[in-house]
Amino acid sequence: MYQAKFDKARDRYSKLAFVSFAEKERSSKIHDSIATNESQYRNVMSRIELYLHSRWTAAACQFPLSGLSDPRYAELASLSAQDYVIQVRKLVQVAPVSENTRNLVFHAQLLTGDYSGLESLGDHLLGGSGSIRIPFFAADRFFQLVIDKQKGRFYTEADMHPFEQDAREEAWLKSHKYWSDLEPFDLPFAEIKGLSQKAVGRWQGRQLDKNSYALKLEPKGLAPNYSLMNILFCSAGEKAEVTVTRNLGQFILHVIGSSVTVNADLADPSKIKGPSGSNGWVTGILIAGASMSSNTALGSMAIQGLQANQAQLMANEDVQQAAWDNFVAARDAFIFVEADSFTGLEELLGVVN
């Protein structure tokens, strides 16, 4: 049951022989427990699937996502990285040692932005099953990114969920060639010579940049977007998304090990403009404009336009900063599982020796 194999649990239950009244009464509770757990599992997975394999998974959203007012996008506006992590936490409570749960726990831990927790959990999972599968998407498909420490390989794997998109969204994405295509790969760790990332925003950090990618490898391979890369950007802000993207690259380098020389160009959250970033640049233009043409009507109009632009930039940066502060403050609450917390259940249920 804790592996989400409910049909198997029912089959085993049906073969048990109960003699006494007390045993029969207890058996009824077991049957009800299986049904309850299965219902909870399906409900939680339904919400998780909305994030991983729905028409909104590859949406080219804008920050702040919750500010979408068009009722056609109400479902998209309800999505957030924090809600996804909460759903995975619920999944852990229902089916803690399911292989699917273990992979989603790593994905959720990645989205918290806590690298030390990610490395600890990842090492534990790789030490057990030997591999981790991370949900990804590209311009026209879903796929899994697989880190296989047992085999010493890093590769992509097909995900057969249908790639559904909102019709308006699909037409826009195709015409703008917005998301990058998947370039499949299967590389031994020792053959990986380079790892780069492109994860910044545009329009003053309101939208993930065109053709962004979480991982580009040398000699070959491109894995465009881990699932929720866009939702994270649009709900928690640019700095949160860049931080998480960097953590993924850093973990991969950690798994490859120091014996392999990899030319790494990771996303850098320190380069994201904060509240004092572009504002200083705009203020400089205002001062220069005022000194050159403050006595002309044209100069006055230009200054007013720049002032309005500065106000818009400041407002956007204030919202971005608030989102980052909230992301950092919520990080402790996001950390929902310790790396060793699986071990007791695994041993108890006989999953490992």
Backbone hydrogen bonds, N-H to C=O, Kabsch-Sander energy under -0.5 kcal/mol:
donor,donor_aa,acceptor,acceptor_aa,energy
4,A,1,M,-1.8
6,F,4,A,-1.0
9,A,5,K,-1.8
10,R,6,F,-2.4
11,D,7,D,-2.2
12,R,8,K,-2.3
13,Y,9,A,-2.1
14,S,10,R,-2.4
15,K,11,D,-0.8
15,K,12,R,-0.6
16,L,13,Y,-1.4
18,F,16,L,-0.6
24,K,20,S,-2.1
25,E,21,F,-2.4
26,R,22,A,-2.2
27,S,23,E,-2.3
28,S,24,K,-1.7
29,K,25,E,-1.2
30,I,26,R,-1.8
31,H,27,S,-2.4
32,D,28,S,-2.2
33,S,29,K,-2.2
34,I,30,I,-2.2
35,A,31,H,-2.0
36,T,32,D,-2.6
37,N,33,S,-2.7
38,E,34,I,-2.3
39,S,35,A,-2.1
40,Q,36,T,-2.5
41,Y,37,N,-2.7
42,R,38,E,-2.5
43,N,39,S,-2.2
44,V,40,Q,-2.4
45,M,41,Y,-2.7
46,S,42,R,-1.8
47,R,43,N,-1.4
48,I,44,V,-2.3
49,E,45,M,-2.9
50,L,46,S,-1.0
51,Y,47,R,-0.9
51,Y,48,I,-0.8
52,L,48,I,-1.9
53,H,49,E,-3.0
57,T,54,S,-1.3
59,A,56,W,-1.6
61,C,59,A,-1.6
63,F,206,R,-3.0
65,L,234,C,-3.0
67,G,64,P,-1.6
68,L,65,L,-1.8
73,Y,70,D,-2.2
74,A,71,P,-1.4
77,A,73,Y,-2.5
78,S,74,A,-0.9
78,S,75,E,-0.6
79,L,76,L,-1.7
84,Y,80,S,-1.9
85,V,81,A,-2.2
86,I,82,Q,-2.0
87,Q,83,D,-2.2
88,V,84,Y,-2.2
89,R,85,V,-2.1
90,K,86,I,-1.8
91,L,87,Q,-1.9
92,V,88,V,-2.1
93,Q,89,R,-1.3
94,V,90,K,-1.3
95,A,91,L,-3.1
97,V,2,Y,-1.6
98,S,2,Y,-0.5
98,S,95,A,-1.3
102,R,98,S,-2.4
103,N,99,E,-2.0
104,L,100,N,-2.3
105,V,101,T,-2.6
106,F,102,R,-1.6
107,H,103,N,-2.0
108,A,104,L,-2.8
109,Q,105,V,-2.8
110,L,106,F,-2.3
111,L,107,H,-1.6
112,T,108,A,-0.6
112,T,109,Q,-1.0
113,G,110,L,-1.5
114,D,109,Q,-0.6
115,Y,113,G,-0.9
118,L,114,D,-1.8
119,E,115,Y,-2.9
120,S,116,S,-2.1
121,L,117,G,-2.4
122,G,118,L,-2.9
123,D,119,E,-2.5
124,H,120,S,-1.7
125,L,121,L,-2.6
126,L,122,G,-2.6
127,G,123,D,-1.7
128,G,124,H,-0.9
128,G,125,L,-0.5
129,S,125,L,-1.3
130,G,125,L,-1.2
132,I,147,I,-1.9
134,I,145,L,-2.6
136,F,143,F,-2.8
137,F,225,N,-2.9
138,A,141,R,-2.9
139,A,180,S,-1.6
143,F,136,F,-1.9
144,Q,157,E,-3.2
145,L,134,I,-2.7
146,V,144,Q,-0.6
146,V,155,Y,-3.4
147,I,132,I,-2.5
147,I,145,L,-0.5
148,D,146,V,-0.7
148,D,153,R,-2.5
149,K,130,G,-1.7
149,K,147,I,-0.7
150,Q,130,G,-1.4
152,G,148,D,-0.8
153,R,148,D,-2.3
154,F,187,L,-2.5
155,Y,146,V,-2.1
156,T,185,F,-2.1
157,E,144,Q,-2.4
159,D,142,F,-1.2
164,E,162,P,-1.4
166,D,55,R,-1.0
170,E,166,D,-3.3
171,A,167,A,-2.0
172,W,168,R,-2.0
173,L,169,E,-2.7
174,K,170,E,-2.3
175,S,171,A,-2.3
176,H,172,W,-1.9
177,K,173,L,-0.6
177,K,174,K,-0.6
178,Y,173,L,-2.1
180,S,212,S,-0.5
183,E,222,L,-2.3
187,L,154,F,-2.6
189,F,152,G,-2.5
191,E,188,P,-1.8
192,I,188,P,-0.5
192,I,189,F,-1.5
193,K,191,E,-0.7
193,K,218,E,-3.1
194,G,218,E,-1.5
195,L,263,N,-2.2
196,S,216,K,-2.4
197,Q,265,D,-1.6
198,K,213,Y,-2.6
202,R,207,Q,-2.6
206,R,202,R,-1.8
207,Q,202,R,-1.5
209,D,200,V,-2.4
211,N,178,Y,-3.0
212,S,209,D,-1.2
213,Y,198,K,-2.4
214,A,223,A,-0.8
214,A,224,P,-2.6
215,L,223,A,-1.6
216,K,196,S,-2.0
217,L,221,G,-2.8
218,E,194,G,-2.2
222,L,183,E,-1.8
223,A,215,L,-2.8
225,N,137,F,-1.6
227,S,135,P,-2.7
229,M,226,Y,-2.2
232,L,228,L,-3.2
233,F,229,M,-1.5
234,C,230,N,-2.4
235,S,231,I,-1.8
236,A,232,L,-2.8
237,G,232,L,-0.7
237,G,233,F,-1.0
241,E,237,G,-1.9
242,V,238,E,-2.6
243,T,239,K,-2.3
244,V,240,A,-2.3
245,T,241,E,-2.4
246,R,242,V,-2.3
247,N,243,T,-2.1
248,L,244,V,-1.9
249,G,245,T,-1.9
250,Q,246,R,-2.8
251,F,247,N,-2.3
252,I,248,L,-2.1
253,L,249,G,-2.1
254,H,250,Q,-2.0
255,V,251,F,-2.4
256,I,252,I,-2.5
257,G,253,L,-2.0
260,V,257,G,-1.1
262,V,260,V,-0.7
263,N,193,K,-3.1
264,A,262,V,-1.0
265,D,195,L,-2.9
271,K,268,D,-1.7
272,I,269,P,-1.3
277,G,274,G,-2.0
280,G,276,S,-0.7
280,G,277,G,-0.7
281,W,277,G,-0.9
282,V,278,S,-2.6
283,T,279,N,-2.7
284,G,280,G,-1.9
285,I,281,W,-1.5
286,L,282,V,-2.2
287,I,283,T,-2.4
288,A,284,G,-2.3
289,G,285,I,-3.0
290,A,286,L,-2.4
291,S,287,I,-2.1
292,M,288,A,-1.7
293,S,289,G,-2.4
294,S,290,A,-1.4
296,T,293,S,-1.5
300,S,296,T,-2.2
301,M,297,A,-2.3
302,A,298,L,-2.3
303,I,299,G,-2.4
304,Q,300,S,-2.3
305,G,301,M,-2.3
306,L,302,A,-2.4
307,Q,303,I,-2.7
308,A,304,Q,-2.2
309,N,305,G,-2.1
310,Q,306,L,-2.8
311,A,307,Q,-2.4
312,Q,308,A,-2.0
313,L,309,N,-2.6
314,M,310,Q,-2.9
315,A,311,A,-2.4
316,N,312,Q,-2.5
317,E,313,L,-2.7
318,D,314,M,-2.4
319,V,315,A,-2.0
320,Q,316,N,-2.6
321,Q,317,E,-2.8
322,A,318,D,-2.4
323,A,319,V,-2.3
324,W,320,Q,-2.4
325,D,321,Q,-2.8
326,N,322,A,-2.2
327,F,323,A,-2.3
328,V,324,W,-2.6
329,A,325,D,-2.5
330,A,326,N,-2.1
331,R,328,V,-0.9
334,F,330,A,-1.9
335,I,331,R,-1.5
336,F,334,F,-1.4
341,S,338,E,-1.6
342,F,339,A,-0.7
343,T,340,D,-0.7
344,G,340,D,-0.7
345,L,341,S,-0.6
346,E,342,F,-2.7
347,E,343,T,-2.6
348,L,344,G,-2.3
349,L,345,L,-2.7
350,G,346,E,-0.6
351,V,346,E,-2.6
352,V,346,E,-0.9
